[in-house]
Amino acid sequence: MSRPVIALMPRLHRLQMVPLWLTLLAIPFAAAQQISPTQPIQISGYGIDIVLDPVHHAMTVQTTVAFTALRDAATVSFQLNPALRVTAVTDTKGQPLNAERASSDTLGATGEANEIRVTPSVPMKKDESNTWTFTYSGVFDTSRNSGPAGPASAIPLASIGDPVSYLLYPAHWFPTVGTLTSRFTAAMRIHVPADEHVFGSGFTGTPHLDPNGRMVFDFKWPQPGFPGTLIAGKFSGPYAADPNSNVRVYLIEKNKTGAKTNPLQSDAQNYAATAAREYSYFYSQFGPAQSGQLNIVELPDNTVPAYWAPEIAAIAGAQMQGETAFRLLANTIAHQWWGNDVSPATRDDSWITNGMCRYAELQYLGQISGASASADAVLNVSASALEYDTIPLADAAHSPIFSPEFQAMTYDKGAMVFRMLQWQIGDAAFQQTLHDILAQTEKSISSAEVEKIAEAASHKNLQPFFTQWLQSTGAPTLQDKWTLYRLGNNQGFRTVGEIDQDLDLFRMPVEVRVETEGKTVTQRIEVVGAQSQFAIDTFGMPRKISLDPDHWLLRNSPNMQVRVHILRGQQLAVQGDDAKAIQEYHQALAIDNISSLASYRLGDVYFQQKNYQAAANAYRDALRGDGVPKWTEVWSDLQLGKIFDASGQRERAVNQYREALQTQDNTGGALELAKAYLQNPYRTSHP
């Protein structure tokens, strides 16, 4: 799930800027694992009747599961959240079945305590169809340190309360197999207090009251997919770009906290317009989604930054704000195609859908923000991809799906695989590949199938490409050396050179760009082995020669390692390990001692520790550094001003705030803060 690139903005918007996996570090891994690959059944559909009781944070559920046996089996294991207590399991004839939780010393291949095992009265035979009914109840009260998978320090995936309840599919609030790989249909009936609304997949009919005075909402999703998320509560909206828009935004009413209105309402219309533009852009790129309807629903801030389901893009309120909120929104909306229309055959194939969502996000960023912003974002995605490049992408399933390793590998390296595939086979063949993948609607797709589709579209043997980027680890470090010759008879110049790389098995085309005072010349060089030669003729005198100037390749370099160390430092800072974060920033500065970003991040950690002298030194180093990214200047000035205020040096603080204003850079609202601190000194109790 993700999330926006960290190196673009200062600490003020860190939660809105970090990669999604950084904001998911506290999620208990057991809450989202896939079941054993030896699972003997395929679930075809669910019938769920659920009553939500926000006052007592409770729910009671009856779930009917229709499935087919894939092999002979004496028991069947499902995932069901450990906070839920099963009172009965019955078979097709209504006969009771034995169901028990897996204890810590009898766990199966998944190693999870949320596994429940059901033993039929007679062992199942292959291809036998069954319908079992589970009756269960439980409490999801995140306000009392009893989240669905542990203490409140772990980010919950399910919560029931006022003003909002959410039951996200990975919370396993109903019996599941094959999380995000095994597709199913669902018919759901939800009973909630009369003043609440419910969002799910495939709303049908009109809400009506049941005999107990609860409002009843019915949903039916007949296509195989992942309609396993419900959000209920008190919402304002809809907000839409126009009355006929198929994309609508709903915000949580804040009555419980005493606020009469949600502060997001003032910008809800613009947010809805952004969502509509993003949906239209992806429609133009990928064609129609399974459904033409999309509800953008606010989640509380104590859960994941974003999640998706058919017809739903759920975004935490804090993630709806800030200059880069549109990126997380775009990534989440893209799952309506890449995740909903098609899904991975196994968790090892998750790079296909997660990677395409990140790729789509980058494409949209380039569309609206230009080449410079897109290039910097690609470099940061590359750094994230390289951070965990000791495990082949084809073995991603060894990591839990909400772990930083899995998120970085499948989203970021996955996006770079698609970007490199586009470069390898060309734009037309790449677009045909995406079209043909999406034509597998309502299906799960494997990496091998993607390879076959791309080969058919490009008429190329792509086995080396996919072997290199899915089965292997590492990325090449490319270096060039060249000699310039003047051609006779005023014919111009010839640049004769060689590309050296450290992975002798690496093979891909690399662009060499020669910039002159006149026309710029580019040439596509097939890099094979340790050395590859090139010769490029230009009429004008070459001024600059660069390899892969548009960053098509995932490759290593000293500058990339600086980004990787900064990224690791930010991850460690989010985890609260300041000592190791500081070490990572120092390693970045050891490679590039003028990196303004590394110095700024170092100052950030010291500032949070109230080690003001060390922080001031780091912020000054950022001001003396390379000035990349540009916002490090205004924010270093602002942070220095706060340090001077905190140490009782008001005159020096005022001068620093004025320096910040002179930059005229309002990234992250820096100028507004500088003006505010000019009027009223910064106080440590009110950062």
C-alpha positions in Angstrom: 0.0 0.0 0.0 1.7 2.2 0.0 2.9 5.6 -0.7 4.6 9.1 -1.8 8.4 9.7 -2.0 10.1 10.9 1.1 12.9 12.9 -0.4 10.7 15.7 -1.7 9.4 17.4 1.4 10.4 18.4 5.0 9.4 16.7 8.2 6.2 18.6 8.6 4.6 16.4 6.0 6.6 13.2 6.6 3.5 11.0 7.1 2.2 12.2 3.8 5.5 11.8 2.0 7.1 8.5 3.1 6.7 5.3 1.1 3.6 3.4 2.1 5.5 0.6 3.7 7.2 3.1 6.1 3.8 4.1 7.5 2.9 0.4 7.9 5.8 -0.7 10.0 3.7 -1.1 13.2 1.1 -3.4 11.6 1.4 -6.9 13.1 2.6 -9.2 10.3 0.3 -12.0 11.3 -2.7 -9.9 10.4 -2.1 -10.1 6.7 -0.3 -13.3 5.8 -1.4 -15.6 3.0 -2.4 -19.1 4.0 -0.4 -22.2 3.2 0.1 -22.9 -0.5 -1.1 -26.4 0.2 -4.6 -25.0 1.0 -7.0 -27.7 -0.3 -10.0 -25.6 -1.2 -11.0 -22.8 -3.6 -13.7 -20.4 -2.2 -16.2 -19.3 -4.8 -18.4 -17.0 -2.7 -19.6 -15.7 0.6 -22.9 -14.8 2.1 -22.4 -12.6 5.1 -24.9 -11.2 7.6 -23.3 -8.9 10.1 -24.6 -6.7 13.0 -22.3 -3.8 14.1 -22.7 -2.4 17.6 -20.6 0.8 17.8 -21.5 1.5 21.4 -20.0 -1.7 22.6 -17.4 -1.9 19.7 -18.8 -5.3 18.9 -20.1 -7.4 16.0 -22.0 -10.6 15.5 -21.7 -12.4 12.2 -23.0 -15.4 10.3 -21.0 -16.2 7.2 -21.7 -18.9 4.7 -18.7 -20.0 2.7 -19.2 -21.9 -0.6 -16.1 -23.7 -1.8 -14.7 -26.6 -3.8 -12.1 -29.1 -2.7 -8.9 -29.0 -4.8 -7.7 -32.3 -3.4 -8.6 -34.9 -0.8 -8.4 -33.5 2.7 -9.3 -34.4 6.2 -9.2 -30.8 7.6 -9.5 -27.3 6.2 -7.6 -24.3 7.5 -9.0 -20.7 7.3 -7.7 -17.4 8.5 -10.0 -15.7 11.0 -9.0 -12.9 13.2 -8.0 -14.1 16.7 -10.2 -11.4 18.3 -13.3 -13.3 17.0 -14.9 -16.2 18.9 -16.5 -18.9 16.8 -19.6 -20.4 18.4 -20.7 -22.8 15.7 -19.6 -24.2 12.3 -22.2 -26.2 10.4 -22.0 -28.1 7.1 -24.4 -28.0 4.1 -26.9 -30.1 6.0 -26.7 -28.0 9.1 -24.7 -30.6 11.0 -22.1 -29.2 13.5 -18.5 -29.5 12.6 -15.4 -29.4 14.8 -13.5 -26.1 14.7 -10.5 -25.2 16.7 -7.8 -22.5 16.8 -4.2 -23.6 16.0 -2.2 -23.3 19.1 1.3 -21.9 19.2 2.9 -25.4 19.2 0.6 -26.8 16.4 0.8 -24.1 13.8 0.8 -25.1 10.2 3.0 -23.8 7.4 1.8 -20.3 7.8 3.0 -20.1 11.4 0.0 -17.9 12.4 -2.1 -17.8 15.5 -5.2 -16.6 13.6 -5.6 -19.9 11.8 -8.8 -21.9 12.5 -9.1 -25.5 11.5 -12.3 -27.2 10.6 -12.8 -31.0 10.4 -15.7 -32.3 8.3 -17.6 -35.3 9.5 -16.3 -37.2 6.4 -13.0 -36.4 4.7 -13.5 -34.3 1.6 -12.9 -35.6 -1.9 -11.3 -33.7 -4.7 -13.8 -31.5 -6.7 -16.4 -31.9 -4.0 -18.4 -28.8 -3.3 -19.5 -27.7 0.1 -21.2 -24.8 1.9 -20.2 -24.3 5.5 -21.7 -21.7 7.9 -19.7 -19.9 10.5 -21.3 -18.1 13.5 -19.0 -15.9 15.5 -18.7 -12.6 17.3 -16.0 -10.3 18.7 -14.9 -6.9 19.9 -12.7 -4.5 18.0 -12.1 -1.6 20.4 -9.0 0.3 19.5 -9.7 2.9 22.2 -9.0 0.3 24.9 -5.7 -1.2 23.7 -7.4 -4.2 22.2 -6.9 -3.9 18.5 -7.7 -6.9 16.3 -4.2 -8.3 16.4 -2.6 -6.9 19.5 -2.1 -3.7 21.5 -2.9 -0.2 20.3 0.7 0.4 19.4 0.0 -1.9 16.4 -1.9 -0.3 13.6 -5.4 -2.0 13.5 -7.0 -3.2 10.3 -10.4 -3.4 12.0 -12.3 -1.2 14.5 -15.9 -0.7 15.5 -17.0 2.5 17.2 -18.4 6.0 16.8 -18.2 7.9 14.5 -16.7 5.3 12.2 -16.2 1.5 11.9 -13.9 -0.2 9.4 -13.4 -3.8 8.6 -10.6 -4.1 6.1 -10.3 -7.4 4.1 -6.7 -8.2 5.4 -8.0 -8.1 9.0 -9.6 -11.5 8.3 -12.9 -10.6 9.9 -14.5 -13.4 7.9 -12.9 -16.9 7.1 -10.5 -16.4 4.3 -7.9 -18.3 2.2 -5.3 -16.9 -0.2 -5.3 -13.2 0.8 -5.4 -11.0 -2.3 -4.8 -14.0 -4.6 -7.9 -16.2 -4.3 -10.8 -14.3 -5.8 -14.4 -14.7 -4.7 -17.9 -13.2 -5.0 -19.8 -11.9 -2.0 -23.3 -11.0 -0.9 -23.4 -9.0 2.3 -26.1 -7.6 4.6 -25.0 -5.1 7.2 -27.1 -3.9 10.2 -26.0 -0.6 11.7 -27.5 2.2 13.8 -30.2 4.1 12.0 -28.0 7.2 11.7 -25.1 5.5 10.0 -24.2 4.8 6.4 -22.2 1.8 5.0 -19.8 1.6 2.1 -19.0 -1.8 0.5 -18.7 -3.3 -3.0 -21.8 -3.5 -5.2 -24.5 -1.6 -3.2 -28.0 -2.8 -4.1 -31.5 -1.7 -3.3 -32.4 0.9 -0.8 -31.4 0.9 2.9 -34.3 -0.2 5.2 -35.0 -0.7 8.9 -34.9 -4.2 10.4 -37.3 -5.2 13.3 -34.7 -4.0 15.8 -34.6 -0.4 14.4 -31.2 -0.9 12.7 -30.6 0.3 9.2 -29.8 -2.5 6.8 -27.5 -2.1 3.7 -27.2 -4.9 1.1 -24.2 -5.4 -1.2 -23.7 -7.9 -3.9 -20.5 -8.3 -5.9 -21.1 -11.1 -8.5 -17.7 -10.9 -10.2 -14.8 -12.8 -8.7 -12.7 -10.3 -6.8 -11.9 -9.0 -3.4 -15.1 -7.4 -2.0 -14.1 -7.9 1.6 -14.0 -4.4 3.0 -16.7 -2.5 4.9 -16.7 1.0 6.2 -19.6 2.2 8.3 -20.4 5.3 10.3 -21.5 9.0 10.1 -20.3 10.7 7.0 -20.8 14.0 5.3 -21.0 14.2 1.5 -21.0 13.2 -1.2 -18.6 15.7 -2.6 -18.1 15.5 -6.4 -16.6 17.4 -9.2 -20.1 17.7 -10.7 -23.5 16.3 -9.9 -23.2 13.5 -12.4 -19.7 12.4 -11.5 -19.1 8.7 -10.8 -16.4 9.5 -8.3 -17.6 10.8 -5.0 -15.9 11.7 -1.7 -17.3 11.0 1.8 -15.8 12.5 5.0 -16.2 11.3 8.6 -18.4 13.5 10.8 -16.3 14.7 13.7 -19.2 15.0 16.2 -17.6 12.6 18.8 -14.5 14.9 19.1 -16.7 18.0 19.7 -16.1 19.5 16.2 -19.3 20.2 14.3 -17.6 19.8 10.9 -14.7 18.0 9.4 -11.9 20.4 8.7 -11.3 18.5 5.4 -14.7 19.8 4.2 -13.3 23.1 3.1 -11.2 21.4 0.5 -13.4 18.4 -0.2 -14.7 19.7 -3.5 -11.1 20.1 -4.8 -10.1 16.7 -3.5 -13.1 15.2 -5.4 -12.1 17.0 -8.5 -8.6 15.6 -8.2 -9.9 12.1 -7.7 -12.2 12.5 -10.8 -9.2 13.7 -12.9 -7.1 10.7 -11.8 -9.9 8.3 -12.5 -10.4 9.7 -16.0 -6.6 9.6 -16.6 -6.4 5.9 -15.7 -9.6 5.2 -17.7 -7.8 6.7 -20.7 -4.7 4.6 -20.1 -6.3 1.3 -19.1 -9.9 1.3 -20.3 -13.0 0.8 -18.2 -12.7 -0.7 -14.8 -15.1 -3.5 -13.5 -17.4 -0.8 -12.1 -17.8 2.8 -13.2 -18.5 3.8 -9.6 -15.9 4.9 -7.1 -16.4 6.1 -3.5 -13.4 7.9 -1.9 -14.1 7.3 1.8 -12.2 8.8 4.7 -10.5 6.4 7.2 -9.4 7.4 10.7 -5.8 8.2 11.1 -5.0 5.3 13.4 -5.2 2.7 10.7 -3.4 2.2 7.4 -2.8 5.3 5.2 -4.9 3.8 2.4 -6.7 0.7 1.3 -8.8 -0.3 -1.6 -11.7 -2.6 -2.5 -14.0 -2.8 -5.6 -15.7 0.6 -5.8 -13.8 1.9 -2.8 -10.6 4.0 -2.3 -10.3 4.4 1.5 -7.8 7.1 2.6 -6.9 8.2 6.1 -7.8 11.8 6.8 -4.3 12.9 7.4 -3.3 11.5 4.0 -5.9 13.6 2.2 -3.9 16.8 3.0 -0.7 18.2 1.7 0.9 18.9 -1.7 1.5 15.3 -2.5 -1.8 13.8 -1.3 -2.7 13.3 -4.9 -0.1 10.7 -5.3 -1.4 8.3 -2.6 -4.9 8.9 -4.0 -3.7 8.0 -7.5 -2.0 4.9 -6.3 -5.1 3.8 -4.5 -7.4 4.5 -7.4 -5.2 2.6 -9.7 -6.0 -0.6 -7.8 -9.4 -0.5 -9.4 -7.6 -1.9 -12.4 -4.5 -3.4 -11.0 -5.8 -5.5 -8.1 -9.5 -5.5 -8.9 -9.6 -6.3 -12.6 -6.6 -8.5 -12.4 -4.8 -10.0 -9.4 -1.6 -11.9 -8.7 -1.8 -15.7 -8.9 0.4 -16.0 -5.8 2.1 -13.5 -3.5 5.3 -14.0 -5.4 3.4 -12.4 -8.3 2.3 -9.3 -6.3 4.8 -7.2 -8.1 2.5 -7.2 -11.1 -0.4 -5.4 -9.5 1.5 -3.4 -6.8 4.2 -2.4 -9.3 1.7 -1.3 -11.9 -0.1 0.9 -9.3 3.2 2.6 -8.5 4.0 2.9 -12.2 0.6 4.4 -12.8 1.1 6.9 -10.0 4.5 7.9 -11.5 2.9 8.3 -14.9 0.2 10.6 -13.5 2.8 12.6 -11.6 4.8 13.1 -14.9 1.6 14.1 -16.6 0.7 17.0 -14.2 4.0 17.9 -12.6 6.5 17.6 -15.5 9.7 15.8 -16.3 11.7 17.2 -13.4 9.3 16.0 -10.6 8.9 12.7 -12.4 12.6 12.1 -12.7 13.2 12.8 -9.0 10.4 10.5 -8.1 11.8 7.7 -10.3 15.1 8.0 -8.5 13.5 7.8 -5.1 11.5 4.7 -6.2 14.8 3.2 -7.5 16.4 3.8 -4.1 13.5 2.1 -2.3 13.7 -0.8 -4.8 17.4 -1.3 -4.1 17.1 -1.1 -0.3 15.9 -4.7 0.0 17.6 -6.1 -3.1 19.0 -9.2 -1.4 15.9 -11.2 -2.1 14.7 -12.0 -5.7 11.5 -10.3 -6.6 10.1 -13.8 -7.5 10.5 -14.8 -3.8 8.6 -11.8 -2.4 6.2 -14.2 -0.6 8.9 -14.9 2.0 8.1 -11.5 3.5 4.8 -10.6 5.1 2.7 -8.4 2.9 2.8 -5.4 5.2 6.5 -5.6 5.9 8.7 -2.9 4.5 10.6 -5.5 2.4 7.4 -6.7 0.7 6.1 -3.2 0.1 9.4 -1.9 -1.3 10.0 -4.9 -3.5 6.5 -5.3 -5.0 5.6 -1.6 -5.3 8.9 0.0 -6.1 11.0 -2.7 -7.7 7.8 -3.8 -9.4 7.3 -0.4 -10.9 10.9 -0.3 -12.1 10.5 -3.7 -13.8 7.5 -2.3 -15.8 9.4 0.9 -16.6 12.4 -1.1 -17.8 10.1 -3.4 -19.8 8.7 -0.4 -21.5 12.2 0.7 -22.4 13.2 -2.8 -23.5 10.2 -3.5 -25.9 9.1 0.0 -26.9 6.0 2.1 -26.1 3.6 0.4 -28.6 4.4 -3.2 -27.5 4.3 -2.1 -23.9 0.8 -0.6 -24.2 -0.3 -3.7 -26.0 1.1 -5.8 -23.1 -0.9 -3.8 -20.6 -4.0 -4.1 -22.7 -3.6 -7.8 -23.0 -3.0 -8.3 -19.2 -6.1 -6.3 -18.4 -8.0 -8.4 -20.9 -7.6 -11.2 -18.4 -10.5 -9.6 -16.4 -11.6 -11.3 -13.2 -8.6 -13.5 -13.3 -5.4 -14.1 -11.3 -2.2 -13.8 -13.4 1.3 -15.2 -12.9 4.7 -13.8 -13.8 5.1 -16.4 -16.4 1.9 -15.3 -18.1 3.1 -11.7 -18.1 6.3 -12.8 -19.8 4.3 -14.7 -22.5 2.0 -11.7 -23.1 5.0 -9.3 -23.4 6.8 -11.7 -25.8 3.7 -11.9 -28.0 3.3 -8.2 -28.1 6.9 -7.4 -28.8 8.0 -10.5 -30.8 11.1 -10.7 -28.6 12.6 -13.4 -26.4 12.2 -11.8 -22.9 13.4 -14.7 -20.8 16.7 -13.0 -20.1 14.9 -9.8 -19.0 12.5 -11.6 -16.6 15.2 -13.9 -15.3 17.4 -10.9 -14.6 14.9 -8.8 -12.8 12.6 -11.4 -11.2 14.9 -14.3 -10.4 18.2 -12.5 -9.6 19.3 -9.7 -7.2 21.4 -6.7 -7.7 21.5 -3.8 -10.2 24.4 -2.8 -12.4 26.8 0.1 -11.8 27.5 1.7 -15.2 30.5 3.8 -16.0 31.6 5.4 -19.3 34.9 6.4 -20.7 35.3 8.0 -24.1 37.6 9.9 -26.5 36.6 12.7 -28.7 37.8 12.9 -32.4 37.5 15.8 -34.8 36.3 14.6 -38.2 37.9 15.9 -41.4 36.3 18.2 -44.0 34.3 20.1 -41.3 32.2 17.0 -40.7 32.0 17.5 -37.0 33.0 15.2 -34.1 33.0 11.5 -33.2 32.7 10.3 -29.6 34.2 6.9 -29.3 33.6 5.3 -25.9 33.0 2.2 -23.8 30.3 1.4 -21.2 31.7 -0.7 -18.3 29.5 -2.5 -15.8 30.1 -4.8 -12.9 27.5 -7.5 -13.6 28.8 -9.5 -16.5 25.4 -11.3 -17.0 23.6 -8.0 -17.3 22.1 -7.4 -20.7 19.9 -4.4 -21.7 19.8 -1.5 -24.0 21.3 1.7 -22.5 20.8 5.2 -23.9 23.9 7.4 -24.4 23.1 11.1 -24.9 25.6 13.5 -26.4 24.7 17.2 -25.8 26.3 19.8 -28.0 25.9 23.5 -28.6 23.4 22.6 -31.3 21.6 19.3 -31.8 21.5 16.7 -29.0 22.2 13.2 -30.3 21.1 10.0 -28.5 22.0 6.4 -29.3 20.7 3.1 -28.0 23.6 0.9 -27.0 23.1 -2.8 -26.3 25.1 -3.4 -23.1 26.3 -7.0 -22.9 29.0 -8.2 -20.6 31.7 -6.2 -18.8 32.4 -3.7 -21.7 30.3 -2.4 -24.6 31.6 0.0 -27.2 29.9 2.9 -28.9 30.6 5.6 -31.4 28.4 8.7 -31.9 28.9 11.4 -34.5 27.7 14.9 -33.9 28.2 18.1 -35.9 28.6 20.3 -32.8 31.3 20.0 -30.1 30.1 17.7 -27.4 29.5 19.5 -24.1 28.1 16.6 -22.0 27.8 12.9 -22.3 25.5 11.0 -20.1 24.3 7.4 -19.6 20.6 6.6 -19.2 19.7 10.3 -18.7 16.0 9.6 -18.4 16.5 6.9 -15.7 15.0 4.0 -17.5 17.2 1.5 -15.7 17.4 0.3 -12.1 21.1 0.8 -11.5 23.5 1.5 -8.7 25.8 4.6 -8.3 27.3 6.6 -5.5 24.4 9.1 -5.7 21.9 6.2 -5.5 23.6 4.8 -2.5 23.2 8.2 -0.8 19.5 8.0 -1.5 19.4 4.5 -0.1 21.1 5.5 3.1 18.8 8.5 3.6 15.8 6.2 2.9 17.0 3.7 5.5 17.6 6.6 8.0 14.0 7.8 7.6 12.7 4.2 8.0 14.7 3.9 11.3 13.5 7.3 12.4 9.9 6.3 11.9 10.6 3.2 14.0 12.0 5.3 16.7 15.6 4.0 16.3 17.3 7.4 16.3 20.8 6.0 16.9 20.8 3.8 13.8 19.0 6.6 11.8 21.9 8.9 12.6 24.4 6.3 11.5 22.6 6.0 8.1 22.7 9.7 7.5 26.4 9.8 8.4 27.0 7.0 5.9 25.2 9.1 3.3 27.4 12.1 4.1 30.5 9.9 3.9 29.7 9.3 0.3 28.5 12.8 -0.5 29.5 15.3 2.2 27.6 18.1 0.6 24.2 16.3 0.5 21.7 18.9 1.8 19.1 16.3 2.2 21.2 14.0 4.4 22.3 17.0 6.6 18.7 18.2 6.9 17.5 14.7 7.9 20.3 14.4 10.4 19.3 17.8 11.9 15.7 16.5 12.0 16.6 13.6 14.3 18.7 15.9 16.6 15.9 18.4 16.7 13.4 15.8 17.8 15.9 14.8 20.5 16.1 18.4 21.6 19.9 18.2 20.9 19.7 21.7 19.6 23.4 22.4 19.1 23.9 19.3 16.9 20.7 20.1 15.1 21.8 23.6 14.4 25.2 22.4 13.0 23.4 19.9 10.7 20.9 22.5 9.4 23.8 24.9 8.7 25.5 22.1 6.8 22.3 21.7 4.8 22.4 25.4 3.9 26.1 25.0 2.8 25.4 21.9 0.8 24.2 21.2 -2.7 20.7 22.6 -2.2 19.0 19.4 -3.4 16.1 19.3 -3.0 15.5 23.1 -3.0 13.1 23.1 0.0 16.0 22.2 2.3 17.0 25.8 2.3 13.7 27.3 3.5 13.2 24.6 6.0 16.7 24.7 7.4 16.2 28.5 7.9 12.9 27.8 9.6 14.3 25.0 11.9 17.2 27.2 12.9 14.8 30.0 13.8 12.9 27.5 16.0 16.1 26.5 17.7 17.1 30.1 18.5 13.6 30.7 19.9 13.8 27.5 22.0 17.2 28.7 23.4 15.9 32.2 24.2 17.7 34.1 21.3 14.7 35.9 19.9 16.7 38.4 17.7 18.6 35.6 16.0 15.3 33.6 15.5 13.7 36.6 13.8 16.6 37.0 11.5 16.4 33.3 10.5 12.6 33.5 9.9 13.3 36.5 7.6 15.9 34.5 5.8 13.3 31.8 5.3 10.8 34.3 3.8 13.5 35.6 1.4 13.6 32.2 -0.3 10.0 32.6 -1.4 9.7 28.8 -1.2 6.4 27.8 0.4 7.0 24.1 0.3 5.0 22.4 3.0 3.6 25.8 4.1 7.0 27.0 5.3 6.4 30.7 4.6 3.1 30.7 6.6 5.0 29.1 9.5 7.8 31.6 9.3 5.3 34.5 9.3 3.5 32.9 12.3 6.8 32.6 14.3 7.7 36.2 13.5 4.5 37.2 15.2 4.7 34.7 18.1 7.9 32.9 19.2 8.2 29.1 18.7 7.6 27.2 21.9 8.8 23.7 22.4 5.5 22.6 23.9 3.8 23.7 20.7 6.1 22.6 17.8 
